[in-house]
Amino acid sequence: MTETLEYDATGLLCPLPVLRANRKLRELALGGLLTVRATDPAAEADFPAFCRQTGHELVSATREGEVLVFVIRKR
């Protein structure tokens, strides 16, 4: 079974959502999934850039109303 964690970064402003998500990713085994919820509009560009730079896989990036939801697989 794939290990999964969730992190609620709603209300935090750049760069905190990415920095805190990175800290949560360290808790996961390789292949684990982290779901991050964020409301900072900058997160829409920050998370894809973070994944490109770190090698983690951005599995999905969706929107639920005002909340951006990112699913990241640890690589």
CHARMM internal coordinates of N, CA and C (Angstrom, degrees):
IC EDIT
DIST 1 N 1 CA 1.4544
DIST 1 CA 1 C 1.5314
ANGL 1 N 1 CA 1 C 109.25
DIST 1 C 2 N 1.3148
ANGL 1 CA 1 C 2 N 116.92
DIHE 1 N 1 CA 1 C 2 N 137.60
DIST 2 N 2 CA 1.4542
ANGL 1 C 2 N 2 CA 122.30
DIHE 1 CA 1 C 2 N 2 CA -179.78
DIST 2 CA 2 C 1.5199
ANGL 2 N 2 CA 2 C 110.01
DIHE 1 C 2 N 2 CA 2 C -76.41
DIST 2 C 3 N 1.3244
ANGL 2 CA 2 C 3 N 115.52
DIHE 2 N 2 CA 2 C 3 N 129.79
DIST 3 N 3 CA 1.4630
ANGL 2 C 3 N 3 CA 121.12
DIHE 2 CA 2 C 3 N 3 CA 177.35
DIST 3 CA 3 C 1.5297
ANGL 3 N 3 CA 3 C 108.51
DIHE 2 C 3 N 3 CA 3 C -70.71
DIST 3 C 4 N 1.3257
ANGL 3 CA 3 C 4 N 116.83
DIHE 3 N 3 CA 3 C 4 N 135.98
DIST 4 N 4 CA 1.4571
ANGL 3 C 4 N 4 CA 120.44
DIHE 3 CA 3 C 4 N 4 CA 179.46
DIST 4 CA 4 C 1.5258
ANGL 4 N 4 CA 4 C 110.17
DIHE 3 C 4 N 4 CA 4 C -132.84
DIST 4 C 5 N 1.3181
ANGL 4 CA 4 C 5 N 114.79
DIHE 4 N 4 CA 4 C 5 N 142.60
DIST 5 N 5 CA 1.4616
ANGL 4 C 5 N 5 CA 121.94
DIHE 4 CA 4 C 5 N 5 CA 174.61
DIST 5 CA 5 C 1.5203
ANGL 5 N 5 CA 5 C 107.90
DIHE 4 C 5 N 5 CA 5 C -130.17
DIST 5 C 6 N 1.3238
ANGL 5 CA 5 C 6 N 116.15
DIHE 5 N 5 CA 5 C 6 N 156.65
DIST 6 N 6 CA 1.4623
ANGL 5 C 6 N 6 CA 120.74
DIHE 5 CA 5 C 6 N 6 CA 174.36
DIST 6 CA 6 C 1.5171
ANGL 6 N 6 CA 6 C 108.08
DIHE 5 C 6 N 6 CA 6 C -124.59
DIST 6 C 7 N 1.3280
ANGL 6 CA 6 C 7 N 115.36
DIHE 6 N 6 CA 6 C 7 N 145.33
DIST 7 N 7 CA 1.4583
ANGL 6 C 7 N 7 CA 120.21
DIHE 6 CA 6 C 7 N 7 CA 176.26
DIST 7 CA 7 C 1.5204
ANGL 7 N 7 CA 7 C 108.69
DIHE 6 C 7 N 7 CA 7 C -134.98
DIST 7 C 8 N 1.3255
ANGL 7 CA 7 C 8 N 115.63
DIHE 7 N 7 CA 7 C 8 N 126.48
DIST 8 N 8 CA 1.4573
ANGL 7 C 8 N 8 CA 121.71
DIHE 7 CA 7 C 8 N 8 CA 179.32
DIST 8 CA 8 C 1.5254
ANGL 8 N 8 CA 8 C 108.56
DIHE 7 C 8 N 8 CA 8 C -97.34
DIST 8 C 9 N 1.3384
ANGL 8 CA 8 C 9 N 116.19
DIHE 8 N 8 CA 8 C 9 N 105.13
DIST 9 N 9 CA 1.4623
ANGL 8 C 9 N 9 CA 121.80
DIHE 8 CA 8 C 9 N 9 CA 179.63
DIST 9 CA 9 C 1.5271
ANGL 9 N 9 CA 9 C 110.82
DIHE 8 C 9 N 9 CA 9 C -105.28
DIST 9 C 10 N 1.3360
ANGL 9 CA 9 C 10 N 116.98
DIHE 9 N 9 CA 9 C 10 N 17.01
DIST 10 N 10 CA 1.4654
ANGL 9 C 10 N 10 CA 119.14
DIHE 9 CA 9 C 10 N 10 CA -179.92
DIST 10 CA 10 C 1.5208
ANGL 10 N 10 CA 10 C 109.01
DIHE 9 C 10 N 10 CA 10 C -62.66
DIST 10 C 11 N 1.3205
ANGL 10 CA 10 C 11 N 115.67
DIHE 10 N 10 CA 10 C 11 N 138.82
DIST 11 N 11 CA 1.4520
ANGL 10 C 11 N 11 CA 121.56
DIHE 10 CA 10 C 11 N 11 CA 179.70
DIST 11 CA 11 C 1.5168
ANGL 11 N 11 CA 11 C 114.24
DIHE 10 C 11 N 11 CA 11 C 88.49
DIST 11 C 12 N 1.3452
ANGL 11 CA 11 C 12 N 117.97
DIHE 11 N 11 CA 11 C 12 N -13.70
DIST 12 N 12 CA 1.4604
ANGL 11 C 12 N 12 CA 120.93
DIHE 11 CA 11 C 12 N 12 CA 178.46
DIST 12 CA 12 C 1.5253
ANGL 12 N 12 CA 12 C 109.75
DIHE 11 C 12 N 12 CA 12 C -87.89
DIST 12 C 13 N 1.3231
ANGL 12 CA 12 C 13 N 116.45
DIHE 12 N 12 CA 12 C 13 N 147.48
DIST 13 N 13 CA 1.4570
ANGL 12 C 13 N 13 CA 121.48
DIHE 12 CA 12 C 13 N 13 CA 179.60
DIST 13 CA 13 C 1.5237
ANGL 13 N 13 CA 13 C 110.64
DIHE 12 C 13 N 13 CA 13 C -108.22
DIST 13 C 14 N 1.3120
ANGL 13 CA 13 C 14 N 115.69
DIHE 13 N 13 CA 13 C 14 N 155.35
DIST 14 N 14 CA 1.4546
ANGL 13 C 14 N 14 CA 124.44
DIHE 13 CA 13 C 14 N 14 CA 178.78
DIST 14 CA 14 C 1.5244
ANGL 14 N 14 CA 14 C 109.93
DIHE 13 C 14 N 14 CA 14 C -49.47
DIST 14 C 15 N 1.3088
ANGL 14 CA 14 C 15 N 119.18
DIHE 14 N 14 CA 14 C 15 N 134.02
DIST 15 N 15 CA 1.4616
ANGL 14 C 15 N 15 CA 128.87
DIHE 14 CA 14 C 15 N 15 CA 7.80
DIST 15 CA 15 C 1.5205
ANGL 15 N 15 CA 15 C 113.98
DIHE 14 C 15 N 15 CA 15 C -98.75
DIST 15 C 16 N 1.3388
ANGL 15 CA 15 C 16 N 118.01
DIHE 15 N 15 CA 15 C 16 N 11.19
DIST 16 N 16 CA 1.4731
ANGL 15 C 16 N 16 CA 120.08
DIHE 15 CA 15 C 16 N 16 CA -173.18
DIST 16 CA 16 C 1.5283
ANGL 16 N 16 CA 16 C 115.18
DIHE 15 C 16 N 16 CA 16 C -58.07
DIST 16 C 17 N 1.3461
ANGL 16 CA 16 C 17 N 120.38
DIHE 16 N 16 CA 16 C 17 N -42.51
DIST 17 N 17 CA 1.4768
ANGL 16 C 17 N 17 CA 117.12
DIHE 16 CA 16 C 17 N 17 CA -179.66
DIST 17 CA 17 C 1.5301
ANGL 17 N 17 CA 17 C 113.12
DIHE 16 C 17 N 17 CA 17 C -56.23
DIST 17 C 18 N 1.3312
ANGL 17 CA 17 C 18 N 117.22
DIHE 17 N 17 CA 17 C 18 N -43.85
DIST 18 N 18 CA 1.4741
ANGL 17 C 18 N 18 CA 120.25
DIHE 17 CA 17 C 18 N 18 CA -179.28
DIST 18 CA 18 C 1.5285
ANGL 18 N 18 CA 18 C 110.65
DIHE 17 C 18 N 18 CA 18 C -70.94
DIST 18 C 19 N 1.3251
ANGL 18 CA 18 C 19 N 117.52
DIHE 18 N 18 CA 18 C 19 N -42.44
DIST 19 N 19 CA 1.4619
ANGL 18 C 19 N 19 CA 119.82
DIHE 18 CA 18 C 19 N 19 CA -179.32
DIST 19 CA 19 C 1.5225
ANGL 19 N 19 CA 19 C 111.86
DIHE 18 C 19 N 19 CA 19 C -62.42
DIST 19 C 20 N 1.3230
ANGL 19 CA 19 C 20 N 116.41
DIHE 19 N 19 CA 19 C 20 N -43.61
DIST 20 N 20 CA 1.4731
ANGL 19 C 20 N 20 CA 119.83
DIHE 19 CA 19 C 20 N 20 CA -179.93
DIST 20 CA 20 C 1.5287
ANGL 20 N 20 CA 20 C 111.05
DIHE 19 C 20 N 20 CA 20 C -70.88
DIST 20 C 21 N 1.3344
ANGL 20 CA 20 C 21 N 117.04
DIHE 20 N 20 CA 20 C 21 N -35.76
DIST 21 N 21 CA 1.4719
ANGL 20 C 21 N 21 CA 120.15
DIHE 20 CA 20 C 21 N 21 CA 176.63
DIST 21 CA 21 C 1.5302
ANGL 21 N 21 CA 21 C 109.78
DIHE 20 C 21 N 21 CA 21 C -63.28
DIST 21 C 22 N 1.3187
ANGL 21 CA 21 C 22 N 116.75
DIHE 21 N 21 CA 21 C 22 N -40.86
DIST 22 N 22 CA 1.4579
ANGL 21 C 22 N 22 CA 120.74
DIHE 21 CA 21 C 22 N 22 CA 178.76
DIST 22 CA 22 C 1.5276
ANGL 22 N 22 CA 22 C 110.63
DIHE 21 C 22 N 22 CA 22 C -60.51
DIST 22 C 23 N 1.3249
ANGL 22 CA 22 C 23 N 116.41
DIHE 22 N 22 CA 22 C 23 N -39.88
DIST 23 N 23 CA 1.4718
ANGL 22 C 23 N 23 CA 120.90
DIHE 22 CA 22 C 23 N 23 CA 177.85
DIST 23 CA 23 C 1.5343
ANGL 23 N 23 CA 23 C 110.29
DIHE 22 C 23 N 23 CA 23 C -63.23
DIST 23 C 24 N 1.3405
ANGL 23 CA 23 C 24 N 116.62
DIHE 23 N 23 CA 23 C 24 N -41.66
DIST 24 N 24 CA 1.4741
ANGL 23 C 24 N 24 CA 120.37
DIHE 23 CA 23 C 24 N 24 CA 178.67
DIST 24 CA 24 C 1.5259
ANGL 24 N 24 CA 24 C 111.37
DIHE 23 C 24 N 24 CA 24 C -66.05
DIST 24 C 25 N 1.3432
ANGL 24 CA 24 C 25 N 116.52
DIHE 24 N 24 CA 24 C 25 N -37.37
DIST 25 N 25 CA 1.4641
ANGL 24 C 25 N 25 CA 119.88
DIHE 24 CA 24 C 25 N 25 CA 179.71
DIST 25 CA 25 C 1.5303
ANGL 25 N 25 CA 25 C 111.07
DIHE 24 C 25 N 25 CA 25 C -60.30
DIST 25 C 26 N 1.3135
ANGL 25 CA 25 C 26 N 117.15
DIHE 25 N 25 CA 25 C 26 N -32.39
DIST 26 N 26 CA 1.4702
ANGL 25 C 26 N 26 CA 120.64
DIHE 25 CA 25 C 26 N 26 CA 179.66
DIST 26 CA 26 C 1.5276
ANGL 26 N 26 CA 26 C 111.78
DIHE 25 C 26 N 26 CA 26 C -63.18
DIST 26 C 27 N 1.3351
ANGL 26 CA 26 C 27 N 117.09
DIHE 26 N 26 CA 26 C 27 N -24.12
DIST 27 N 27 CA 1.4675
ANGL 26 C 27 N 27 CA 121.53
DIHE 26 CA 26 C 27 N 27 CA -179.82
DIST 27 CA 27 C 1.5299
ANGL 27 N 27 CA 27 C 111.81
DIHE 26 C 27 N 27 CA 27 C -78.10
DIST 27 C 28 N 1.3403
ANGL 27 CA 27 C 28 N 116.45
DIHE 27 N 27 CA 27 C 28 N -17.22
DIST 28 N 28 CA 1.4624
ANGL 27 C 28 N 28 CA 121.14
DIHE 27 CA 27 C 28 N 28 CA -175.01
DIST 28 CA 28 C 1.5251
ANGL 28 N 28 CA 28 C 111.98
DIHE 27 C 28 N 28 CA 28 C -89.86
DIST 28 C 29 N 1.3427
ANGL 28 CA 28 C 29 N 115.87
DIHE 28 N 28 CA 28 C 29 N 149.72
DIST 29 N 29 CA 1.4567
ANGL 28 C 29 N 29 CA 121.04
DIHE 28 CA 28 C 29 N 29 CA 170.01
DIST 29 CA 29 C 1.5272
ANGL 29 N 29 CA 29 C 108.12
DIHE 28 C 29 N 29 CA 29 C -75.31
DIST 29 C 30 N 1.3355
ANGL 29 CA 29 C 30 N 116.90
DIHE 29 N 29 CA 29 C 30 N 161.56
DIST 30 N 30 CA 1.4605
ANGL 29 C 30 N 30 CA 120.46
DIHE 29 CA 29 C 30 N 30 CA 175.91
DIST 30 CA 30 C 1.5231
ANGL 30 N 30 CA 30 C 109.67
DIHE 29 C 30 N 30 CA 30 C -54.80
DIST 30 C 31 N 1.3220
ANGL 30 CA 30 C 31 N 116.52
DIHE 30 N 30 CA 30 C 31 N 137.23
DIST 31 N 31 CA 1.4624
ANGL 30 C 31 N 31 CA 120.98
DIHE 30 CA 30 C 31 N 31 CA -179.21
DIST 31 CA 31 C 1.5165
ANGL 31 N 31 CA 31 C 113.46
DIHE 30 C 31 N 31 CA 31 C 88.32
DIST 31 C 32 N 1.3336
ANGL 31 CA 31 C 32 N 117.33
DIHE 31 N 31 CA 31 C 32 N -9.55
DIST 32 N 32 CA 1.4538
ANGL 31 C 32 N 32 CA 121.05
DIHE 31 CA 31 C 32 N 32 CA 179.32
DIST 32 CA 32 C 1.5225
ANGL 32 N 32 CA 32 C 111.39
DIHE 31 C 32 N 32 CA 32 C -69.41
DIST 32 C 33 N 1.3230
ANGL 32 CA 32 C 33 N 115.64
DIHE 32 N 32 CA 32 C 33 N 158.54
DIST 33 N 33 CA 1.4687
ANGL 32 C 33 N 33 CA 121.23
DIHE 32 CA 32 C 33 N 33 CA -177.87
DIST 33 CA 33 C 1.5181
ANGL 33 N 33 CA 33 C 110.93
DIHE 32 C 33 N 33 CA 33 C -113.09
DIST 33 C 34 N 1.3315
ANGL 33 CA 33 C 34 N 114.74
DIHE 33 N 33 CA 33 C 34 N 137.95
DIST 34 N 34 CA 1.4615
ANGL 33 C 34 N 34 CA 121.59
DIHE 33 CA 33 C 34 N 34 CA 174.87
DIST 34 CA 34 C 1.5193
ANGL 34 N 34 CA 34 C 107.67
DIHE 33 C 34 N 34 CA 34 C -120.67
DIST 34 C 35 N 1.3326
ANGL 34 CA 34 C 35 N 116.26
DIHE 34 N 34 CA 34 C 35 N 125.42
DIST 35 N 35 CA 1.4675
ANGL 34 C 35 N 35 CA 121.66
DIHE 34 CA 34 C 35 N 35 CA 173.99
DIST 35 CA 35 C 1.5177
ANGL 35 N 35 CA 35 C 107.59
DIHE 34 C 35 N 35 CA 35 C -102.55
DIST 35 C 36 N 1.3277
ANGL 35 CA 35 C 36 N 115.87
DIHE 35 N 35 CA 35 C 36 N 124.13
DIST 36 N 36 CA 1.4615
ANGL 35 C 36 N 36 CA 121.84
DIHE 35 CA 35 C 36 N 36 CA -178.91
DIST 36 CA 36 C 1.5219
ANGL 36 N 36 CA 36 C 109.04
DIHE 35 C 36 N 36 CA 36 C -117.09
DIST 36 C 37 N 1.3230
ANGL 36 CA 36 C 37 N 116.59
DIHE 36 N 36 CA 36 C 37 N 131.53
DIST 37 N 37 CA 1.4685
ANGL 36 C 37 N 37 CA 122.15
DIHE 36 CA 36 C 37 N 37 CA 174.04
DIST 37 CA 37 C 1.5249
ANGL 37 N 37 CA 37 C 107.20
DIHE 36 C 37 N 37 CA 37 C -110.06
DIST 37 C 38 N 1.3425
ANGL 37 CA 37 C 38 N 116.28
DIHE 37 N 37 CA 37 C 38 N 128.78
DIST 38 N 38 CA 1.4615
ANGL 37 C 38 N 38 CA 120.85
DIHE 37 CA 37 C 38 N 38 CA -177.41
DIST 38 CA 38 C 1.5180
ANGL 38 N 38 CA 38 C 109.91
DIHE 37 C 38 N 38 CA 38 C -140.71
DIST 38 C 39 N 1.3329
ANGL 38 CA 38 C 39 N 115.55
DIHE 38 N 38 CA 38 C 39 N 151.10
DIST 39 N 39 CA 1.4626
ANGL 38 C 39 N 39 CA 120.38
DIHE 38 CA 38 C 39 N 39 CA 177.84
DIST 39 CA 39 C 1.5238
ANGL 39 N 39 CA 39 C 112.02
DIHE 38 C 39 N 39 CA 39 C -113.48
DIST 39 C 40 N 1.3353
ANGL 39 CA 39 C 40 N 118.25
DIHE 39 N 39 CA 39 C 40 N -9.38
DIST 40 N 40 CA 1.4605
ANGL 39 C 40 N 40 CA 121.47
DIHE 39 CA 39 C 40 N 40 CA 179.33
DIST 40 CA 40 C 1.5278
ANGL 40 N 40 CA 40 C 108.96
DIHE 39 C 40 N 40 CA 40 C -70.83
DIST 40 C 41 N 1.3509
ANGL 40 CA 40 C 41 N 118.49
DIHE 40 N 40 CA 40 C 41 N 120.21
DIST 41 N 41 CA 1.4693
ANGL 40 C 41 N 41 CA 120.35
DIHE 40 CA 40 C 41 N 41 CA -179.66
DIST 41 CA 41 C 1.5315
ANGL 41 N 41 CA 41 C 113.28
DIHE 40 C 41 N 41 CA 41 C -55.83
DIST 41 C 42 N 1.3212
ANGL 41 CA 41 C 42 N 117.84
DIHE 41 N 41 CA 41 C 42 N -28.96
DIST 42 N 42 CA 1.4685
ANGL 41 C 42 N 42 CA 120.91
DIHE 41 CA 41 C 42 N 42 CA 179.62
DIST 42 CA 42 C 1.5277
ANGL 42 N 42 CA 42 C 111.97
DIHE 41 C 42 N 42 CA 42 C -65.09
DIST 42 C 43 N 1.3243
ANGL 42 CA 42 C 43 N 117.07
DIHE 42 N 42 CA 42 C 43 N -22.95
DIST 43 N 43 CA 1.4652
ANGL 42 C 43 N 43 CA 120.80
DIHE 42 CA 42 C 43 N 43 CA -179.18
DIST 43 CA 43 C 1.5205
ANGL 43 N 43 CA 43 C 111.51
DIHE 42 C 43 N 43 CA 43 C -60.29
DIST 43 C 44 N 1.3377
ANGL 43 CA 43 C 44 N 116.56
DIHE 43 N 43 CA 43 C 44 N -28.03
DIST 44 N 44 CA 1.4626
ANGL 43 C 44 N 44 CA 120.93
DIHE 43 CA 43 C 44 N 44 CA -179.04
DIST 44 CA 44 C 1.5312
ANGL 44 N 44 CA 44 C 111.35
DIHE 43 C 44 N 44 CA 44 C -59.20
DIST 44 C 45 N 1.3210
ANGL 44 CA 44 C 45 N 117.33
DIHE 44 N 44 CA 44 C 45 N -35.11
DIST 45 N 45 CA 1.4652
ANGL 44 C 45 N 45 CA 121.78
DIHE 44 CA 44 C 45 N 45 CA 176.58
DIST 45 CA 45 C 1.5295
ANGL 45 N 45 CA 45 C 111.67
DIHE 44 C 45 N 45 CA 45 C -94.49
DIST 45 C 46 N 1.3379
ANGL 45 CA 45 C 46 N 116.51
DIHE 45 N 45 CA 45 C 46 N -31.62
DIST 46 N 46 CA 1.4637
ANGL 45 C 46 N 46 CA 120.59
DIHE 45 CA 45 C 46 N 46 CA -174.34
DIST 46 CA 46 C 1.5264
ANGL 46 N 46 CA 46 C 113.30
DIHE 45 C 46 N 46 CA 46 C -66.24
DIST 46 C 47 N 1.3338
ANGL 46 CA 46 C 47 N 117.74
DIHE 46 N 46 CA 46 C 47 N -42.70
DIST 47 N 47 CA 1.4649
ANGL 46 C 47 N 47 CA 119.02
DIHE 46 CA 46 C 47 N 47 CA -175.80
DIST 47 CA 47 C 1.5266
ANGL 47 N 47 CA 47 C 113.09
DIHE 46 C 47 N 47 CA 47 C -69.48
DIST 47 C 48 N 1.3432
ANGL 47 CA 47 C 48 N 119.82
DIHE 47 N 47 CA 47 C 48 N -43.39
DIST 48 N 48 CA 1.4757
ANGL 47 C 48 N 48 CA 118.36
DIHE 47 CA 47 C 48 N 48 CA 174.48
DIST 48 CA 48 C 1.5344
ANGL 48 N 48 CA 48 C 111.76
DIHE 47 C 48 N 48 CA 48 C -59.96
DIST 48 C 49 N 1.3385
ANGL 48 CA 48 C 49 N 117.84
DIHE 48 N 48 CA 48 C 49 N -40.70
DIST 49 N 49 CA 1.4698
ANGL 48 C 49 N 49 CA 121.33
DIHE 48 CA 48 C 49 N 49 CA 178.88
DIST 49 CA 49 C 1.5311
ANGL 49 N 49 CA 49 C 110.49
DIHE 48 C 49 N 49 CA 49 C -64.80
DIST 49 C 50 N 1.3272
ANGL 49 CA 49 C 50 N 116.60
DIHE 49 N 49 CA 49 C 50 N -42.86
DIST 50 N 50 CA 1.4638
ANGL 49 C 50 N 50 CA 121.22
DIHE 49 CA 49 C 50 N 50 CA 178.15
DIST 50 CA 50 C 1.5269
ANGL 50 N 50 CA 50 C 110.78
DIHE 49 C 50 N 50 CA 50 C -58.59
DIST 50 C 51 N 1.3293
ANGL 50 CA 50 C 51 N 116.54
DIHE 50 N 50 CA 50 C 51 N -44.81
DIST 51 N 51 CA 1.4689
ANGL 50 C 51 N 51 CA 120.23
DIHE 50 CA 50 C 51 N 51 CA -179.04
DIST 51 CA 51 C 1.5299
ANGL 51 N 51 CA 51 C 111.27
DIHE 50 C 51 N 51 CA 51 C -66.05
DIST 51 C 52 N 1.3274
ANGL 51 CA 51 C 52 N 117.12
DIHE 51 N 51 CA 51 C 52 N -40.67
DIST 52 N 52 CA 1.4706
ANGL 51 C 52 N 52 CA 119.80
DIHE 51 CA 51 C 52 N 52 CA 177.28
DIST 52 CA 52 C 1.5318
ANGL 52 N 52 CA 52 C 110.54
DIHE 51 C 52 N 52 CA 52 C -61.12
DIST 52 C 53 N 1.3195
ANGL 52 CA 52 C 53 N 117.07
DIHE 52 N 52 CA 52 C 53 N -41.86
DIST 53 N 53 CA 1.4647
ANGL 52 C 53 N 53 CA 121.43
DIHE 52 CA 52 C 53 N 53 CA -176.30
DIST 53 CA 53 C 1.5226
ANGL 53 N 53 CA 53 C 113.03
DIHE 52 C 53 N 53 CA 53 C -73.22
DIST 53 C 54 N 1.3264
ANGL 53 CA 53 C 54 N 117.15
DIHE 53 N 53 CA 53 C 54 N -31.90
DIST 54 N 54 CA 1.4671
ANGL 53 C 54 N 54 CA 120.18
DIHE 53 CA 53 C 54 N 54 CA -174.23
DIST 54 CA 54 C 1.5222
ANGL 54 N 54 CA 54 C 113.29
DIHE 53 C 54 N 54 CA 54 C -100.41
DIST 54 C 55 N 1.3370
ANGL 54 CA 54 C 55 N 117.21
DIHE 54 N 54 CA 54 C 55 N -14.33
DIST 55 N 55 CA 1.4579
ANGL 54 C 55 N 55 CA 119.89
DIHE 54 CA 54 C 55 N 55 CA -179.12
DIST 55 CA 55 C 1.5157
ANGL 55 N 55 CA 55 C 114.31
DIHE 54 C 55 N 55 CA 55 C 88.27
DIST 55 C 56 N 1.3348
ANGL 55 CA 55 C 56 N 117.97
DIHE 55 N 55 CA 55 C 56 N -0.97
DIST 56 N 56 CA 1.4578
ANGL 55 C 56 N 56 CA 120.24
DIHE 55 CA 55 C 56 N 56 CA 175.52
DIST 56 CA 56 C 1.5304
ANGL 56 N 56 CA 56 C 108.18
DIHE 55 C 56 N 56 CA 56 C -72.42
DIST 56 C 57 N 1.3261
ANGL 56 CA 56 C 57 N 116.57
DIHE 56 N 56 CA 56 C 57 N 155.35
DIST 57 N 57 CA 1.4681
ANGL 56 C 57 N 57 CA 121.31
DIHE 56 CA 56 C 57 N 57 CA -178.67
DIST 57 CA 57 C 1.5290
ANGL 57 N 57 CA 57 C 110.15
DIHE 56 C 57 N 57 CA 57 C -95.65
DIST 57 C 58 N 1.3348
ANGL 57 CA 57 C 58 N 116.12
DIHE 57 N 57 CA 57 C 58 N 125.09
DIST 58 N 58 CA 1.4609
ANGL 57 C 58 N 58 CA 120.50
DIHE 57 CA 57 C 58 N 58 CA 172.42
DIST 58 CA 58 C 1.5202
ANGL 58 N 58 CA 58 C 106.45
DIHE 57 C 58 N 58 CA 58 C -84.14
DIST 58 C 59 N 1.3299
ANGL 58 CA 58 C 59 N 116.24
DIHE 58 N 58 CA 58 C 59 N 101.36
DIST 59 N 59 CA 1.4649
ANGL 58 C 59 N 59 CA 122.03
DIHE 58 CA 58 C 59 N 59 CA -175.63
DIST 59 CA 59 C 1.5282
ANGL 59 N 59 CA 59 C 110.02
DIHE 58 C 59 N 59 CA 59 C -71.42
DIST 59 C 60 N 1.3361
ANGL 59 CA 59 C 60 N 116.21
DIHE 59 N 59 CA 59 C 60 N -43.54
DIST 60 N 60 CA 1.4634
ANGL 59 C 60 N 60 CA 119.44
DIHE 59 CA 59 C 60 N 60 CA 178.65
DIST 60 CA 60 C 1.5162
ANGL 60 N 60 CA 60 C 110.33
DIHE 59 C 60 N 60 CA 60 C -157.62
DIST 60 C 61 N 1.3329
ANGL 60 CA 60 C 61 N 114.04
DIHE 60 N 60 CA 60 C 61 N 154.08
DIST 61 N 61 CA 1.4620
ANGL 60 C 61 N 61 CA 122.08
DIHE 60 CA 60 C 61 N 61 CA 175.01
DIST 61 CA 61 C 1.5223
ANGL 61 N 61 CA 61 C 105.67
DIHE 60 C 61 N 61 CA 61 C -138.33
DIST 61 C 62 N 1.3213
ANGL 61 CA 61 C 62 N 116.23
DIHE 61 N 61 CA 61 C 62 N 111.22
DIST 62 N 62 CA 1.4612
ANGL 61 C 62 N 62 CA 120.68
DIHE 61 CA 61 C 62 N 62 CA -176.65
DIST 62 CA 62 C 1.5225
ANGL 62 N 62 CA 62 C 109.24
DIHE 61 C 62 N 62 CA 62 C -129.91
DIST 62 C 63 N 1.3098
ANGL 62 CA 62 C 63 N 115.32
DIHE 62 N 62 CA 62 C 63 N 173.56
DIST 63 N 63 CA 1.4628
ANGL 62 C 63 N 63 CA 121.39
DIHE 62 CA 62 C 63 N 63 CA 179.93
DIST 63 CA 63 C 1.5233
ANGL 63 N 63 CA 63 C 108.63
DIHE 62 C 63 N 63 CA 63 C -127.43
DIST 63 C 64 N 1.3354
ANGL 63 CA 63 C 64 N 115.48
DIHE 63 N 63 CA 63 C 64 N 133.07
DIST 64 N 64 CA 1.4707
ANGL 63 C 64 N 64 CA 122.05
DIHE 63 CA 63 C 64 N 64 CA 173.50
DIST 64 CA 64 C 1.5220
ANGL 64 N 64 CA 64 C 105.90
DIHE 63 C 64 N 64 CA 64 C -119.83
DIST 64 C 65 N 1.3230
ANGL 64 CA 64 C 65 N 116.55
DIHE 64 N 64 CA 64 C 65 N 89.98
DIST 65 N 65 CA 1.4623
ANGL 64 C 65 N 65 CA 120.26
DIHE 64 CA 64 C 65 N 65 CA -175.01
DIST 65 CA 65 C 1.5225
ANGL 65 N 65 CA 65 C 109.20
DIHE 64 C 65 N 65 CA 65 C 66.94
DIST 65 C 66 N 1.3373
ANGL 65 CA 65 C 66 N 115.78
DIHE 65 N 65 CA 65 C 66 N -121.19
DIST 66 N 66 CA 1.4722
ANGL 65 C 66 N 66 CA 120.94
DIHE 65 CA 65 C 66 N 66 CA -179.91
DIST 66 CA 66 C 1.5265
ANGL 66 N 66 CA 66 C 112.79
DIHE 65 C 66 N 66 CA 66 C -86.34
DIST 66 C 67 N 1.3290
ANGL 66 CA 66 C 67 N 116.61
DIHE 66 N 66 CA 66 C 67 N -5.51
DIST 67 N 67 CA 1.4647
ANGL 66 C 67 N 67 CA 120.53
DIHE 66 CA 66 C 67 N 67 CA -173.95
DIST 67 CA 67 C 1.5273
ANGL 67 N 67 CA 67 C 110.52
DIHE 66 C 67 N 67 CA 67 C -98.97
DIST 67 C 68 N 1.3294
ANGL 67 CA 67 C 68 N 115.78
DIHE 67 N 67 CA 67 C 68 N 128.54
DIST 68 N 68 CA 1.4678
ANGL 67 C 68 N 68 CA 122.10
DIHE 67 CA 67 C 68 N 68 CA 173.76
DIST 68 CA 68 C 1.5190
ANGL 68 N 68 CA 68 C 107.29
DIHE 67 C 68 N 68 CA 68 C -89.65
DIST 68 C 69 N 1.3344
ANGL 68 CA 68 C 69 N 116.37
DIHE 68 N 68 CA 68 C 69 N 134.60
DIST 69 N 69 CA 1.4656
ANGL 68 C 69 N 69 CA 121.01
DIHE 68 CA 68 C 69 N 69 CA -178.93
DIST 69 CA 69 C 1.5162
ANGL 69 N 69 CA 69 C 108.62
DIHE 68 C 69 N 69 CA 69 C -121.31
DIST 69 C 70 N 1.3342
ANGL 69 CA 69 C 70 N 115.62
DIHE 69 N 69 CA 69 C 70 N 120.79
DIST 70 N 70 CA 1.4634
ANGL 69 C 70 N 70 CA 121.81
DIHE 69 CA 69 C 70 N 70 CA -179.76
DIST 70 CA 70 C 1.5165
ANGL 70 N 70 CA 70 C 108.99
DIHE 69 C 70 N 70 CA 70 C -116.53
DIST 70 C 71 N 1.3317
ANGL 70 CA 70 C 71 N 116.08
DIHE 70 N 70 CA 70 C 71 N 135.53
DIST 71 N 71 CA 1.4648
ANGL 70 C 71 N 71 CA 120.84
DIHE 70 CA 70 C 71 N 71 CA 173.19
DIST 71 CA 71 C 1.5234
ANGL 71 N 71 CA 71 C 106.93
DIHE 70 C 71 N 71 CA 71 C -114.79
DIST 71 C 72 N 1.3204
ANGL 71 CA 71 C 72 N 115.97
DIHE 71 N 71 CA 71 C 72 N 122.82
DIST 72 N 72 CA 1.4622
ANGL 71 C 72 N 72 CA 122.73
DIHE 71 CA 71 C 72 N 72 CA -175.35
DIST 72 CA 72 C 1.5244
ANGL 72 N 72 CA 72 C 109.13
DIHE 71 C 72 N 72 CA 72 C -120.90
DIST 72 C 73 N 1.3562
ANGL 72 CA 72 C 73 N 115.28
DIHE 72 N 72 CA 72 C 73 N 132.53
DIST 73 N 73 CA 1.4750
ANGL 72 C 73 N 73 CA 119.94
DIHE 72 CA 72 C 73 N 73 CA 175.22
DIST 73 CA 73 C 1.5209
ANGL 73 N 73 CA 73 C 108.28
DIHE 72 C 73 N 73 CA 73 C -101.11
DIST 73 C 74 N 1.3333
ANGL 73 CA 73 C 74 N 116.04
DIHE 73 N 73 CA 73 C 74 N 126.86
DIST 74 N 74 CA 1.4576
ANGL 73 C 74 N 74 CA 120.42
DIHE 73 CA 73 C 74 N 74 CA 179.98
DIST 74 CA 74 C 1.5179
ANGL 74 N 74 CA 74 C 110.30
DIHE 73 C 74 N 74 CA 74 C -69.93
DIST 74 C 75 N 1.3218
ANGL 74 CA 74 C 75 N 116.02
DIHE 74 N 74 CA 74 C 75 N 130.63
DIST 75 N 75 CA 1.4795
ANGL 74 C 75 N 75 CA 122.69
DIHE 74 CA 74 C 75 N 75 CA 177.76
DIST 75 CA 75 C 1.5071
ANGL 75 N 75 CA 75 C 109.88
DIHE 74 C 75 N 75 CA 75 C -114.55
END
COOR INIT
IC SEED 1 N 1 CA 1 C
IC BUILD
